[in-house]
Amino acid sequence: MAISANLGEEIFSQSSMDTINGRQFAVIEFYSPGPQGKIYNLMFTTSVNDAMAIFTFNCPESKLEEWEEDINDIFESIKFD
C-alpha cells in the first residue's frame, strides 16, 4: 500500500511491506526538512520475540543516489538468530 501526503514540512512518500531474509518488515520512506535541504529517511520495522525492532537510515537528498546500492546491501544483511 502506497500513501502520499504533505504533512506540514514533512513529505510522507510511501509505506509497504517487504520480506528480507524470510522476515516481514514494514517499510516507511519519507523526506523531512534539514538545514541544507531535504533529508531522505527510511525506516524498517519488524517483530522479534514479541518486541519491535526498528532500523533507520537517513541522508541528504543530494547524496541519495550515492547511497542507494549500499542501503539495499545494509538492509539485506539484517539477520536474526
CORLINKA-V61072 format. One record per backbone hydrogen bond with DSSP energy under -1.0 kcal/mol. CO is the residue of the C=O (numbers start at 0). NH is the residue of the N-H. If there is no record, write none. Layout:
# CORLINKA-V61072
co=<CO CO>
nh=<NH NH>
This chain:
# CORLINKA-V61072
co=<4 6 9 10 11 13 15 17 19 22 24 25 26 27 28 28 29 30 31 33 36 37 38 39 40 41 42 43 44 45 47 50 52 54 56 58 59 60 62 63 66 67 68 69 70 71 72 74>
nh=<11 9 6 30 4 28 26 24 22 19 17 44 15 42 12 13 40 10 38 36 33 60 31 58 29 56 27 54 25 52 50 47 45 43 41 39 62 63 66 67 70 71 72 73 74 75 76 77>
